[in-house]
Amino acid sequence: MNLTELNKIATAMVASGKGILAADESSGTIKKRFDAIGVESSEENRRDYREMLFRAKDAMSQYISGVILYDETIWQNAKDGTPLVKLIEQAGAIPGIKVDEGTQALPMCPGETVTVGLDKLAERLKKYYERGARFAKWRAVIDIGSGIPSMTAISVNAHALARYAALCQAAQIVPIVEPEVLMDGDHDIERCYEVTSRVLNKTFQELRVQRVALEGMVLKPNMAISGKKCPKQASVEEVAEKTIRLLKACVPAAVPGIAFLSGGQTDEEATAHLNAMHKLGPLPWGLTFSYGRALQAAPQKAWSGKPENVAAGQRAFSHRARMNGLASKGEWQSSLEQKAA
Protein backbone atom coordinates (compact mmCIF):
# COMPACT_ATOMS: atom_id res chain seq x y z
CA MET A 1 0.00 0.00 0.00
CA ASN A 2 1.31 3.42 -1.00
CA LEU A 3 -0.29 5.68 1.62
CA THR A 4 1.15 8.90 0.15
CA GLU A 5 -0.63 8.16 -3.13
CA LEU A 6 -3.90 7.20 -1.37
CA ASN A 7 -3.77 10.40 0.69
CA LYS A 8 -3.18 12.47 -2.45
CA ILE A 9 -6.32 11.01 -4.09
CA ALA A 10 -8.43 11.33 -0.92
CA THR A 11 -7.36 14.98 -0.59
CA ALA A 12 -8.18 15.68 -4.25
CA MET A 13 -11.64 14.13 -3.74
CA VAL A 14 -12.48 16.75 -1.11
CA ALA A 15 -10.68 19.71 -2.74
CA SER A 16 -12.12 23.11 -1.84
CA GLY A 17 -15.01 24.12 -4.11
CA LYS A 18 -15.45 20.63 -5.56
CA GLY A 19 -17.46 17.56 -4.59
CA ILE A 20 -18.30 14.03 -5.68
CA LEU A 21 -21.11 13.12 -8.08
CA ALA A 22 -22.83 9.91 -6.97
CA ALA A 23 -23.91 8.40 -10.32
CA ASP A 24 -23.96 4.85 -8.93
CA GLU A 25 -27.71 4.22 -8.84
CA SER A 26 -28.49 0.52 -9.15
CA SER A 27 -30.56 -0.58 -12.15
CA GLY A 28 -33.64 -0.65 -9.89
CA THR A 29 -33.10 2.87 -8.55
CA ILE A 30 -32.41 4.48 -11.92
CA LYS A 31 -35.52 2.75 -13.32
CA LYS A 32 -37.58 4.55 -10.65
CA ARG A 33 -35.95 7.89 -11.58
CA PHE A 34 -36.51 7.27 -15.31
CA ASP A 35 -40.12 6.16 -14.71
CA ALA A 36 -40.74 9.54 -13.08
CA ILE A 37 -39.64 11.36 -16.27
CA GLY A 38 -41.26 8.87 -18.67
CA VAL A 39 -38.02 7.36 -20.01
CA GLU A 40 -37.47 3.65 -20.60
CA SER A 41 -34.60 2.35 -18.46
CA SER A 42 -32.68 0.64 -21.28
CA GLU A 43 -28.93 0.15 -21.18
CA GLU A 44 -28.58 2.66 -24.00
CA ASN A 45 -30.68 5.34 -22.26
CA ARG A 46 -28.75 4.88 -19.03
CA ARG A 47 -25.52 5.29 -20.95
CA ASP A 48 -26.74 8.37 -22.86
CA TYR A 49 -27.94 10.01 -19.65
CA ARG A 50 -24.64 9.51 -17.84
CA GLU A 51 -22.64 10.50 -20.90
CA MET A 52 -24.60 13.78 -20.92
CA LEU A 53 -23.48 14.47 -17.32
CA PHE A 54 -19.84 13.49 -17.88
CA ARG A 55 -19.62 15.70 -20.99
CA ALA A 56 -20.91 18.77 -19.11
CA LYS A 57 -17.48 20.45 -19.29
CA ASP A 58 -18.18 23.41 -16.97
CA ALA A 59 -19.60 21.31 -14.17
CA MET A 60 -17.14 18.44 -14.43
CA SER A 61 -13.96 20.48 -14.67
CA GLN A 62 -14.82 23.19 -12.13
CA TYR A 63 -17.04 21.65 -9.45
CA ILE A 64 -16.77 17.83 -9.59
CA SER A 65 -13.73 16.11 -8.06
CA GLY A 66 -14.84 12.52 -8.64
CA VAL A 67 -17.69 10.35 -9.91
CA ILE A 68 -18.99 7.16 -8.25
CA LEU A 69 -20.00 4.69 -10.97
CA TYR A 70 -22.19 1.60 -10.96
CA ASP A 71 -20.71 -1.69 -12.24
CA GLU A 72 -22.59 -1.45 -15.55
CA THR A 73 -21.39 2.12 -16.17
CA ILE A 74 -17.69 1.58 -15.55
CA TRP A 75 -17.54 -0.89 -18.47
CA GLN A 76 -19.64 1.23 -20.86
CA ASN A 77 -18.34 3.31 -23.75
CA ALA A 78 -19.82 6.62 -24.91
CA LYS A 79 -21.67 6.79 -28.25
CA ASP A 80 -18.39 7.57 -30.04
CA GLY A 81 -16.62 4.58 -28.44
CA THR A 82 -14.72 6.49 -25.72
CA PRO A 83 -14.89 4.65 -22.37
CA LEU A 84 -17.03 6.65 -19.93
CA VAL A 85 -14.17 6.43 -17.41
CA LYS A 86 -11.99 8.31 -19.93
CA LEU A 87 -14.58 11.12 -20.22
CA ILE A 88 -14.38 11.56 -16.45
CA GLU A 89 -10.56 11.59 -16.49
CA GLN A 90 -10.47 14.03 -19.43
CA ALA A 91 -12.61 16.44 -17.41
CA GLY A 92 -10.04 16.31 -14.62
CA ALA A 93 -12.21 14.26 -12.23
CA ILE A 94 -11.42 10.91 -10.60
CA PRO A 95 -13.43 7.78 -11.50
CA GLY A 96 -14.73 5.69 -8.58
CA ILE A 97 -16.89 2.57 -8.22
CA LYS A 98 -19.68 1.39 -5.90
CA VAL A 99 -18.67 -2.12 -4.78
CA ASP A 100 -21.28 -3.22 -2.24
CA GLU A 101 -24.00 -5.58 -3.47
CA GLY A 102 -26.92 -4.09 -1.56
CA THR A 103 -28.50 -5.16 1.71
CA GLN A 104 -29.97 -8.36 3.14
CA ALA A 105 -32.20 -8.89 6.16
CA LEU A 106 -30.13 -9.24 9.34
CA PRO A 107 -30.92 -12.54 11.14
CA MET A 108 -32.52 -12.14 14.58
CA CYS A 109 -32.94 -8.38 14.03
CA PRO A 110 -36.40 -7.69 12.57
CA GLY A 111 -36.50 -4.60 10.34
CA GLU A 112 -32.71 -4.31 10.12
CA THR A 113 -30.25 -5.05 7.32
CA VAL A 114 -26.59 -5.76 6.67
CA THR A 115 -24.71 -4.75 3.51
CA VAL A 116 -23.18 -7.64 1.57
CA GLY A 117 -20.52 -8.02 -1.12
CA LEU A 118 -17.24 -8.87 0.64
CA ASP A 119 -16.88 -12.26 -1.10
CA LYS A 120 -14.53 -11.98 -4.07
CA LEU A 121 -14.18 -8.22 -3.46
CA ALA A 122 -10.38 -8.43 -3.65
CA GLU A 123 -10.53 -9.81 -7.24
CA ARG A 124 -13.20 -7.28 -8.26
CA LEU A 125 -11.12 -4.38 -6.94
CA LYS A 126 -8.15 -5.47 -9.08
CA LYS A 127 -10.30 -5.33 -12.23
CA TYR A 128 -11.79 -1.97 -11.28
CA TYR A 129 -8.32 -0.54 -10.65
CA GLU A 130 -7.19 -1.70 -14.09
CA ARG A 131 -10.25 -0.01 -15.60
CA GLY A 132 -9.28 3.30 -13.96
CA ALA A 133 -11.17 3.41 -10.64
CA ARG A 134 -9.11 5.11 -7.93
CA PHE A 135 -11.70 5.12 -5.16
CA ALA A 136 -14.65 2.92 -4.14
CA LYS A 137 -17.85 3.23 -2.14
CA TRP A 138 -19.69 0.91 0.28
CA ARG A 139 -22.94 1.98 1.94
CA ALA A 140 -24.21 0.68 5.26
CA VAL A 141 -27.86 1.47 6.05
CA ILE A 142 -29.00 2.13 9.62
CA ASP A 143 -32.68 2.78 10.20
CA ILE A 144 -34.16 4.60 13.20
CA GLY A 145 -37.44 3.21 14.53
CA SER A 146 -39.08 1.71 17.56
CA GLY A 147 -36.33 -0.23 19.37
CA ILE A 148 -33.89 0.11 16.46
CA PRO A 149 -31.08 0.39 15.59
CA SER A 150 -29.82 -2.51 17.66
CA MET A 151 -26.17 -2.71 18.69
CA THR A 152 -26.06 -5.85 16.50
CA ALA A 153 -26.95 -3.91 13.33
CA ILE A 154 -24.50 -1.13 14.15
CA SER A 155 -21.69 -3.62 14.89
CA VAL A 156 -22.06 -5.90 11.85
CA ASN A 157 -22.36 -2.97 9.45
CA ALA A 158 -19.36 -1.15 10.96
CA HIS A 159 -17.36 -4.39 10.75
CA ALA A 160 -18.26 -4.92 7.07
CA LEU A 161 -17.39 -1.28 6.26
CA ALA A 162 -13.98 -1.69 7.88
CA ARG A 163 -13.25 -4.99 6.09
CA TYR A 164 -14.19 -3.37 2.78
CA ALA A 165 -11.98 -0.34 3.53
CA ALA A 166 -8.96 -2.54 4.32
CA LEU A 167 -9.43 -4.53 1.08
CA CYS A 168 -9.63 -1.27 -0.89
CA GLN A 169 -6.44 0.14 0.57
CA ALA A 170 -4.64 -3.15 -0.10
CA ALA A 171 -5.73 -2.76 -3.75
CA GLN A 172 -4.47 0.88 -3.81
CA ILE A 173 -8.02 2.24 -3.94
CA VAL A 174 -9.32 4.96 -1.59
CA PRO A 175 -12.40 3.74 0.32
CA ILE A 176 -15.39 6.01 0.80
CA VAL A 177 -16.83 4.78 4.10
CA GLU A 178 -20.59 5.45 4.08
CA PRO A 179 -22.55 4.64 7.23
CA GLU A 180 -25.95 6.17 6.44
CA VAL A 181 -28.44 6.76 9.23
CA LEU A 182 -31.71 7.16 7.30
CA MET A 183 -33.92 10.25 7.65
CA ASP A 184 -37.15 8.39 6.77
CA GLY A 185 -38.71 8.20 10.21
CA ASP A 186 -40.51 10.56 12.57
CA HIS A 187 -37.54 10.96 14.93
CA ASP A 188 -36.25 14.40 15.91
CA ILE A 189 -32.75 15.80 15.35
CA GLU A 190 -31.64 14.82 18.89
CA ARG A 191 -32.39 11.16 18.19
CA CYS A 192 -30.56 11.35 14.86
CA TYR A 193 -27.57 12.93 16.64
CA GLU A 194 -27.46 10.20 19.26
CA VAL A 195 -27.74 7.29 16.79
CA THR A 196 -25.26 8.78 14.31
CA SER A 197 -22.78 9.32 17.13
CA ARG A 198 -23.01 5.63 18.09
CA VAL A 199 -22.66 4.57 14.46
CA LEU A 200 -19.61 6.76 13.77
CA ASN A 201 -17.85 5.77 16.99
CA LYS A 202 -18.33 2.06 16.25
CA THR A 203 -17.24 2.52 12.62
CA PHE A 204 -13.95 4.20 13.59
CA GLN A 205 -13.32 1.57 16.27
CA GLU A 206 -13.68 -1.16 13.60
CA LEU A 207 -11.53 0.76 11.09
CA ARG A 208 -8.72 0.79 13.66
CA VAL A 209 -9.13 -2.94 14.37
CA GLN A 210 -8.82 -3.64 10.61
CA ARG A 211 -5.70 -1.41 10.42
CA VAL A 212 -7.23 0.98 7.92
CA ALA A 213 -5.05 4.08 7.42
CA LEU A 214 -7.37 6.99 8.18
CA GLU A 215 -5.24 9.32 6.02
CA GLY A 216 -6.21 7.27 2.96
CA MET A 217 -10.03 7.29 3.23
CA VAL A 218 -13.02 9.62 2.88
CA LEU A 219 -16.08 9.52 5.17
CA LYS A 220 -19.57 9.86 3.64
CA PRO A 221 -21.99 10.37 6.54
CA ASN A 222 -25.52 11.68 6.91
CA MET A 223 -26.10 15.06 8.52
CA ALA A 224 -27.70 15.39 11.95
CA ILE A 225 -31.22 16.12 10.73
CA SER A 226 -34.89 15.62 11.69
CA GLY A 227 -36.67 12.58 10.25
CA LYS A 228 -38.86 13.40 7.23
CA LYS A 229 -42.04 12.64 9.20
CA CYS A 230 -41.03 14.57 12.31
CA PRO A 231 -43.56 17.39 12.96
CA LYS A 232 -40.72 19.66 14.13
CA GLN A 233 -38.10 20.17 11.40
CA ALA A 234 -34.76 21.56 12.62
CA SER A 235 -33.61 24.86 11.10
CA VAL A 236 -30.68 25.09 8.68
CA GLU A 237 -28.55 26.62 11.46
CA GLU A 238 -29.39 23.86 13.93
CA VAL A 239 -28.60 21.12 11.40
CA ALA A 240 -25.24 22.78 10.67
CA GLU A 241 -24.35 23.34 14.33
CA LYS A 242 -25.31 19.83 15.49
CA THR A 243 -23.67 18.12 12.51
CA ILE A 244 -20.36 19.92 13.04
CA ARG A 245 -20.46 19.23 16.78
CA LEU A 246 -21.13 15.55 16.05
CA LEU A 247 -18.32 15.24 13.50
CA LYS A 248 -15.79 17.01 15.73
CA ALA A 249 -16.66 14.59 18.52
CA CYS A 250 -16.46 11.42 16.38
CA VAL A 251 -14.20 11.90 13.33
CA PRO A 252 -10.43 11.93 13.85
CA ALA A 253 -8.54 14.85 12.28
CA ALA A 254 -6.37 12.32 10.38
CA VAL A 255 -9.27 11.75 7.95
CA PRO A 256 -8.59 14.02 4.93
CA GLY A 257 -12.22 14.77 4.25
CA ILE A 258 -15.92 14.27 4.74
CA ALA A 259 -18.35 14.25 1.79
CA PHE A 260 -22.00 14.29 2.85
CA LEU A 261 -24.77 12.25 1.32
CA SER A 262 -28.00 14.17 0.67
CA GLY A 263 -30.20 11.32 1.94
CA GLY A 264 -33.55 12.54 0.63
CA GLN A 265 -33.13 16.28 1.28
CA THR A 266 -34.33 18.60 -1.48
CA ASP A 267 -31.68 20.08 -3.80
CA GLU A 268 -31.69 23.42 -2.03
CA GLU A 269 -31.80 22.04 1.54
CA ALA A 270 -28.71 19.91 0.87
CA THR A 271 -26.90 22.99 -0.48
CA ALA A 272 -28.03 25.33 2.34
CA HIS A 273 -26.98 22.89 5.07
CA LEU A 274 -23.50 22.39 3.62
CA ASN A 275 -23.07 26.15 3.20
CA ALA A 276 -24.09 26.85 6.81
CA MET A 277 -21.52 24.33 8.10
CA HIS A 278 -18.72 26.24 6.39
CA LYS A 279 -19.71 29.33 8.36
CA LEU A 280 -18.66 27.42 11.51
CA GLY A 281 -15.02 26.89 10.48
CA PRO A 282 -12.11 26.39 10.63
CA LEU A 283 -12.62 22.62 10.43
CA PRO A 284 -10.06 19.83 10.92
CA TRP A 285 -10.97 18.07 7.65
CA GLY A 286 -12.15 19.02 4.16
CA LEU A 287 -15.96 19.19 4.10
CA THR A 288 -17.91 18.79 0.86
CA PHE A 289 -20.74 16.95 -0.90
CA SER A 290 -21.22 13.53 -2.47
CA TYR A 291 -24.76 13.99 -3.74
CA GLY A 292 -26.79 11.76 -6.06
CA ARG A 293 -30.38 12.90 -6.31
CA ALA A 294 -29.62 16.44 -5.08
CA LEU A 295 -27.30 16.94 -8.10
CA GLN A 296 -29.29 14.93 -10.63
CA ALA A 297 -33.02 15.55 -10.12
CA ALA A 298 -32.95 18.84 -12.07
CA PRO A 299 -30.85 17.59 -15.05
CA GLN A 300 -32.96 14.41 -15.31
CA LYS A 301 -36.13 16.47 -15.59
CA ALA A 302 -34.60 18.92 -18.09
CA TRP A 303 -33.26 16.07 -20.25
CA SER A 304 -36.32 13.78 -20.13
CA GLY A 305 -34.65 11.29 -22.50
CA LYS A 306 -34.71 13.61 -25.54
CA PRO A 307 -31.48 14.18 -27.55
CA GLU A 308 -32.53 17.78 -28.22
CA ASN A 309 -32.60 18.44 -24.45
CA VAL A 310 -28.99 17.42 -23.79
CA ALA A 311 -27.78 21.04 -23.55
CA ALA A 312 -30.63 21.93 -21.17
CA GLY A 313 -29.80 18.90 -19.01
CA GLN A 314 -26.15 19.93 -18.89
CA ARG A 315 -27.06 23.49 -17.92
CA ALA A 316 -29.24 22.21 -15.06
CA PHE A 317 -26.42 19.91 -13.89
CA SER A 318 -23.84 22.72 -14.11
CA HIS A 319 -26.08 24.99 -12.05
CA ARG A 320 -26.53 22.46 -9.23
CA ALA A 321 -22.83 21.56 -9.28
CA ARG A 322 -21.89 25.25 -9.07
CA MET A 323 -24.34 25.91 -6.19
CA ASN A 324 -22.85 23.03 -4.20
CA GLY A 325 -19.31 24.03 -5.15
CA LEU A 326 -20.01 27.48 -3.66
CA ALA A 327 -21.64 25.91 -0.59
CA SER A 328 -18.54 23.78 -0.02
CA LYS A 329 -16.66 27.08 0.52
CA GLY A 330 -19.46 28.81 2.45
CA GLU A 331 -20.09 31.20 -0.48
CA TRP A 332 -23.62 30.15 -1.50
CA GLN A 333 -26.67 32.44 -1.19
CA SER A 334 -30.28 31.49 -1.93
CA SER A 335 -30.56 34.55 -4.23
CA LEU A 336 -28.21 32.75 -6.67
CA GLU A 337 -30.90 30.07 -7.09
CA GLN A 338 -33.52 32.70 -8.03
CA LYS A 339 -31.19 34.27 -10.59
CA ALA A 340 -30.75 30.95 -12.36
CA ALA A 341 -34.47 30.18 -12.25
ROTI-842192 format. One record per residue (C-alpha): x, y negated, z; residue in three letters; residue number from 1. Coordinates in pm, whole numbers. Layout:
<rs>
[r [X,Y,Z],ALA,NUM]
...
</rs>
This chain:
<rs>
[r [0,0,0],MET,1]
[r [131,-342,-100],ASN,2]
[r [-29,-568,162],LEU,3]
[r [115,-890,15],THR,4]
[r [-63,-816,-313],GLU,5]
[r [-390,-720,-137],LEU,6]
[r [-377,-1040,69],ASN,7]
[r [-318,-1247,-245],LYS,8]
[r [-632,-1101,-409],ILE,9]
[r [-843,-1133,-92],ALA,10]
[r [-736,-1498,-59],THR,11]
[r [-818,-1568,-425],ALA,12]
[r [-1164,-1413,-374],MET,13]
[r [-1248,-1675,-111],VAL,14]
[r [-1068,-1971,-274],ALA,15]
[r [-1212,-2311,-184],SER,16]
[r [-1501,-2412,-411],GLY,17]
[r [-1545,-2063,-556],LYS,18]
[r [-1746,-1756,-459],GLY,19]
[r [-1830,-1403,-568],ILE,20]
[r [-2111,-1312,-808],LEU,21]
[r [-2283,-991,-697],ALA,22]
[r [-2391,-840,-1032],ALA,23]
[r [-2396,-485,-893],ASP,24]
[r [-2771,-422,-884],GLU,25]
[r [-2849,-52,-915],SER,26]
[r [-3056,58,-1215],SER,27]
[r [-3364,65,-989],GLY,28]
[r [-3310,-287,-855],THR,29]
[r [-3241,-448,-1192],ILE,30]
[r [-3552,-275,-1332],LYS,31]
[r [-3758,-455,-1065],LYS,32]
[r [-3595,-789,-1158],ARG,33]
[r [-3651,-727,-1531],PHE,34]
[r [-4012,-616,-1471],ASP,35]
[r [-4074,-954,-1308],ALA,36]
[r [-3964,-1136,-1627],ILE,37]
[r [-4126,-887,-1867],GLY,38]
[r [-3802,-736,-2001],VAL,39]
[r [-3747,-365,-2060],GLU,40]
[r [-3460,-235,-1846],SER,41]
[r [-3268,-64,-2128],SER,42]
[r [-2893,-15,-2118],GLU,43]
[r [-2858,-266,-2400],GLU,44]
[r [-3068,-534,-2226],ASN,45]
[r [-2875,-488,-1903],ARG,46]
[r [-2552,-529,-2095],ARG,47]
[r [-2674,-837,-2286],ASP,48]
[r [-2794,-1001,-1965],TYR,49]
[r [-2464,-951,-1784],ARG,50]
[r [-2264,-1050,-2090],GLU,51]
[r [-2460,-1378,-2092],MET,52]
[r [-2348,-1447,-1732],LEU,53]
[r [-1984,-1349,-1788],PHE,54]
[r [-1962,-1570,-2099],ARG,55]
[r [-2091,-1877,-1911],ALA,56]
[r [-1748,-2045,-1929],LYS,57]
[r [-1818,-2341,-1697],ASP,58]
[r [-1960,-2131,-1417],ALA,59]
[r [-1714,-1844,-1443],MET,60]
[r [-1396,-2048,-1467],SER,61]
[r [-1482,-2319,-1213],GLN,62]
[r [-1704,-2165,-945],TYR,63]
[r [-1677,-1783,-959],ILE,64]
[r [-1373,-1611,-806],SER,65]
[r [-1484,-1252,-864],GLY,66]
[r [-1769,-1035,-991],VAL,67]
[r [-1899,-716,-825],ILE,68]
[r [-2000,-469,-1097],LEU,69]
[r [-2219,-160,-1096],TYR,70]
[r [-2071,169,-1224],ASP,71]
[r [-2259,145,-1555],GLU,72]
[r [-2139,-212,-1617],THR,73]
[r [-1769,-158,-1555],ILE,74]
[r [-1754,89,-1847],TRP,75]
[r [-1964,-123,-2086],GLN,76]
[r [-1834,-331,-2375],ASN,77]
[r [-1982,-662,-2491],ALA,78]
[r [-2167,-679,-2825],LYS,79]
[r [-1839,-757,-3004],ASP,80]
[r [-1662,-458,-2844],GLY,81]
[r [-1472,-649,-2572],THR,82]
[r [-1489,-465,-2237],PRO,83]
[r [-1703,-665,-1993],LEU,84]
[r [-1417,-643,-1741],VAL,85]
[r [-1199,-831,-1993],LYS,86]
[r [-1458,-1112,-2022],LEU,87]
[r [-1438,-1156,-1645],ILE,88]
[r [-1056,-1159,-1649],GLU,89]
[r [-1047,-1403,-1943],GLN,90]
[r [-1261,-1644,-1741],ALA,91]
[r [-1004,-1631,-1462],GLY,92]
[r [-1221,-1426,-1223],ALA,93]
[r [-1142,-1091,-1060],ILE,94]
[r [-1343,-778,-1150],PRO,95]
[r [-1473,-569,-858],GLY,96]
[r [-1689,-257,-822],ILE,97]
[r [-1968,-139,-590],LYS,98]
[r [-1867,212,-478],VAL,99]
[r [-2128,322,-224],ASP,100]
[r [-2400,558,-347],GLU,101]
[r [-2692,409,-156],GLY,102]
[r [-2850,516,171],THR,103]
[r [-2997,836,314],GLN,104]
[r [-3220,889,616],ALA,105]
[r [-3013,924,934],LEU,106]
[r [-3092,1254,1114],PRO,107]
[r [-3252,1214,1458],MET,108]
[r [-3294,838,1403],CYS,109]
[r [-3640,769,1257],PRO,110]
[r [-3650,460,1034],GLY,111]
[r [-3271,431,1012],GLU,112]
[r [-3025,505,732],THR,113]
[r [-2659,576,667],VAL,114]
[r [-2471,475,351],THR,115]
[r [-2318,764,157],VAL,116]
[r [-2052,802,-112],GLY,117]
[r [-1724,887,64],LEU,118]
[r [-1688,1226,-110],ASP,119]
[r [-1453,1198,-407],LYS,120]
[r [-1418,822,-346],LEU,121]
[r [-1038,843,-365],ALA,122]
[r [-1053,981,-724],GLU,123]
[r [-1320,728,-826],ARG,124]
[r [-1112,438,-694],LEU,125]
[r [-815,547,-908],LYS,126]
[r [-1030,533,-1223],LYS,127]
[r [-1179,197,-1128],TYR,128]
[r [-832,54,-1065],TYR,129]
[r [-719,170,-1409],GLU,130]
[r [-1025,1,-1560],ARG,131]
[r [-928,-330,-1396],GLY,132]
[r [-1117,-341,-1064],ALA,133]
[r [-911,-511,-793],ARG,134]
[r [-1170,-512,-516],PHE,135]
[r [-1465,-292,-414],ALA,136]
[r [-1785,-323,-214],LYS,137]
[r [-1969,-91,28],TRP,138]
[r [-2294,-198,194],ARG,139]
[r [-2421,-68,526],ALA,140]
[r [-2786,-147,605],VAL,141]
[r [-2900,-213,962],ILE,142]
[r [-3268,-278,1020],ASP,143]
[r [-3416,-460,1320],ILE,144]
[r [-3744,-321,1453],GLY,145]
[r [-3908,-171,1756],SER,146]
[r [-3633,23,1937],GLY,147]
[r [-3389,-11,1646],ILE,148]
[r [-3108,-39,1559],PRO,149]
[r [-2982,251,1766],SER,150]
[r [-2617,271,1869],MET,151]
[r [-2606,585,1650],THR,152]
[r [-2695,391,1333],ALA,153]
[r [-2450,113,1415],ILE,154]
[r [-2169,362,1489],SER,155]
[r [-2206,590,1185],VAL,156]
[r [-2236,297,945],ASN,157]
[r [-1936,115,1096],ALA,158]
[r [-1736,439,1075],HIS,159]
[r [-1826,492,707],ALA,160]
[r [-1739,128,626],LEU,161]
[r [-1398,169,788],ALA,162]
[r [-1325,499,609],ARG,163]
[r [-1419,337,278],TYR,164]
[r [-1198,34,353],ALA,165]
[r [-896,254,432],ALA,166]
[r [-943,453,108],LEU,167]
[r [-963,127,-89],CYS,168]
[r [-644,-14,57],GLN,169]
[r [-464,315,-10],ALA,170]
[r [-573,276,-375],ALA,171]
[r [-447,-88,-381],GLN,172]
[r [-802,-224,-394],ILE,173]
[r [-932,-496,-159],VAL,174]
[r [-1240,-374,32],PRO,175]
[r [-1539,-601,80],ILE,176]
[r [-1683,-478,410],VAL,177]
[r [-2059,-545,408],GLU,178]
[r [-2255,-464,723],PRO,179]
[r [-2595,-617,644],GLU,180]
[r [-2844,-676,923],VAL,181]
[r [-3171,-716,730],LEU,182]
[r [-3392,-1025,765],MET,183]
[r [-3715,-839,677],ASP,184]
[r [-3871,-820,1021],GLY,185]
[r [-4051,-1056,1257],ASP,186]
[r [-3754,-1096,1493],HIS,187]
[r [-3625,-1440,1591],ASP,188]
[r [-3275,-1580,1535],ILE,189]
[r [-3164,-1482,1889],GLU,190]
[r [-3239,-1116,1819],ARG,191]
[r [-3056,-1135,1486],CYS,192]
[r [-2757,-1293,1664],TYR,193]
[r [-2746,-1020,1926],GLU,194]
[r [-2774,-729,1679],VAL,195]
[r [-2526,-878,1431],THR,196]
[r [-2278,-932,1713],SER,197]
[r [-2301,-563,1809],ARG,198]
[r [-2266,-457,1446],VAL,199]
[r [-1961,-676,1377],LEU,200]
[r [-1785,-577,1699],ASN,201]
[r [-1833,-206,1625],LYS,202]
[r [-1724,-252,1262],THR,203]
[r [-1395,-420,1359],PHE,204]
[r [-1332,-157,1627],GLN,205]
[r [-1368,116,1360],GLU,206]
[r [-1153,-76,1109],LEU,207]
[r [-872,-79,1366],ARG,208]
[r [-913,294,1437],VAL,209]
[r [-882,364,1061],GLN,210]
[r [-570,141,1042],ARG,211]
[r [-723,-98,792],VAL,212]
[r [-505,-408,742],ALA,213]
[r [-737,-699,818],LEU,214]
[r [-524,-932,602],GLU,215]
[r [-621,-727,296],GLY,216]
[r [-1003,-729,323],MET,217]
[r [-1302,-962,288],VAL,218]
[r [-1608,-952,517],LEU,219]
[r [-1957,-986,364],LYS,220]
[r [-2199,-1037,654],PRO,221]
[r [-2552,-1168,691],ASN,222]
[r [-2610,-1506,852],MET,223]
[r [-2770,-1539,1195],ALA,224]
[r [-3122,-1612,1073],ILE,225]
[r [-3489,-1562,1169],SER,226]
[r [-3667,-1258,1025],GLY,227]
[r [-3886,-1340,723],LYS,228]
[r [-4204,-1264,920],LYS,229]
[r [-4103,-1457,1231],CYS,230]
[r [-4356,-1739,1296],PRO,231]
[r [-4072,-1966,1413],LYS,232]
[r [-3810,-2017,1140],GLN,233]
[r [-3476,-2156,1262],ALA,234]
[r [-3361,-2486,1110],SER,235]
[r [-3068,-2509,868],VAL,236]
[r [-2855,-2662,1146],GLU,237]
[r [-2939,-2386,1393],GLU,238]
[r [-2860,-2112,1140],VAL,239]
[r [-2524,-2278,1067],ALA,240]
[r [-2435,-2334,1433],GLU,241]
[r [-2531,-1983,1549],LYS,242]
[r [-2367,-1812,1251],THR,243]
[r [-2036,-1992,1304],ILE,244]
[r [-2046,-1923,1678],ARG,245]
[r [-2113,-1555,1605],LEU,246]
[r [-1832,-1524,1350],LEU,247]
[r [-1579,-1701,1573],LYS,248]
[r [-1666,-1459,1852],ALA,249]
[r [-1646,-1142,1638],CYS,250]
[r [-1420,-1190,1333],VAL,251]
[r [-1043,-1193,1385],PRO,252]
[r [-854,-1485,1228],ALA,253]
[r [-637,-1232,1038],ALA,254]
[r [-927,-1175,795],VAL,255]
[r [-859,-1402,493],PRO,256]
[r [-1222,-1477,425],GLY,257]
[r [-1592,-1427,474],ILE,258]
[r [-1835,-1425,179],ALA,259]
[r [-2200,-1429,285],PHE,260]
[r [-2477,-1225,132],LEU,261]
[r [-2800,-1417,67],SER,262]
[r [-3020,-1132,194],GLY,263]
[r [-3355,-1254,63],GLY,264]
[r [-3313,-1628,128],GLN,265]
[r [-3433,-1860,-148],THR,266]
[r [-3168,-2008,-380],ASP,267]
[r [-3169,-2342,-203],GLU,268]
[r [-3180,-2204,154],GLU,269]
[r [-2871,-1991,87],ALA,270]
[r [-2690,-2299,-48],THR,271]
[r [-2803,-2533,234],ALA,272]
[r [-2698,-2289,507],HIS,273]
[r [-2350,-2239,362],LEU,274]
[r [-2307,-2615,320],ASN,275]
[r [-2409,-2685,681],ALA,276]
[r [-2152,-2433,810],MET,277]
[r [-1872,-2624,639],HIS,278]
[r [-1971,-2933,836],LYS,279]
[r [-1866,-2742,1151],LEU,280]
[r [-1502,-2689,1048],GLY,281]
[r [-1211,-2639,1063],PRO,282]
[r [-1262,-2262,1043],LEU,283]
[r [-1006,-1983,1092],PRO,284]
[r [-1097,-1807,765],TRP,285]
[r [-1215,-1902,416],GLY,286]
[r [-1596,-1919,410],LEU,287]
[r [-1791,-1879,86],THR,288]
[r [-2074,-1695,-90],PHE,289]
[r [-2122,-1353,-247],SER,290]
[r [-2476,-1399,-374],TYR,291]
[r [-2679,-1176,-606],GLY,292]
[r [-3038,-1290,-631],ARG,293]
[r [-2962,-1644,-508],ALA,294]
[r [-2730,-1694,-810],LEU,295]
[r [-2929,-1493,-1063],GLN,296]
[r [-3302,-1555,-1012],ALA,297]
[r [-3295,-1884,-1207],ALA,298]
[r [-3085,-1759,-1505],PRO,299]
[r [-3296,-1441,-1531],GLN,300]
[r [-3613,-1647,-1559],LYS,301]
[r [-3460,-1892,-1809],ALA,302]
[r [-3326,-1607,-2025],TRP,303]
[r [-3632,-1378,-2013],SER,304]
[r [-3465,-1129,-2250],GLY,305]
[r [-3471,-1361,-2554],LYS,306]
[r [-3148,-1418,-2755],PRO,307]
[r [-3253,-1778,-2822],GLU,308]
[r [-3260,-1844,-2445],ASN,309]
[r [-2899,-1742,-2379],VAL,310]
[r [-2778,-2104,-2355],ALA,311]
[r [-3063,-2193,-2117],ALA,312]
[r [-2980,-1890,-1901],GLY,313]
[r [-2615,-1993,-1889],GLN,314]
[r [-2706,-2349,-1792],ARG,315]
[r [-2924,-2221,-1506],ALA,316]
[r [-2642,-1991,-1389],PHE,317]
[r [-2384,-2272,-1411],SER,318]
[r [-2608,-2499,-1205],HIS,319]
[r [-2653,-2246,-923],ARG,320]
[r [-2283,-2156,-928],ALA,321]
[r [-2189,-2525,-907],ARG,322]
[r [-2434,-2591,-619],MET,323]
[r [-2285,-2303,-420],ASN,324]
[r [-1931,-2403,-515],GLY,325]
[r [-2001,-2748,-366],LEU,326]
[r [-2164,-2591,-59],ALA,327]
[r [-1854,-2378,-2],SER,328]
[r [-1666,-2708,52],LYS,329]
[r [-1946,-2881,245],GLY,330]
[r [-2009,-3120,-48],GLU,331]
[r [-2362,-3015,-150],TRP,332]
[r [-2667,-3244,-119],GLN,333]
[r [-3028,-3149,-193],SER,334]
[r [-3056,-3455,-423],SER,335]
[r [-2821,-3275,-667],LEU,336]
[r [-3090,-3007,-709],GLU,337]
[r [-3352,-3270,-803],GLN,338]
[r [-3119,-3427,-1059],LYS,339]
[r [-3075,-3095,-1236],ALA,340]
[r [-3447,-3018,-1225],ALA,341]
</rs>
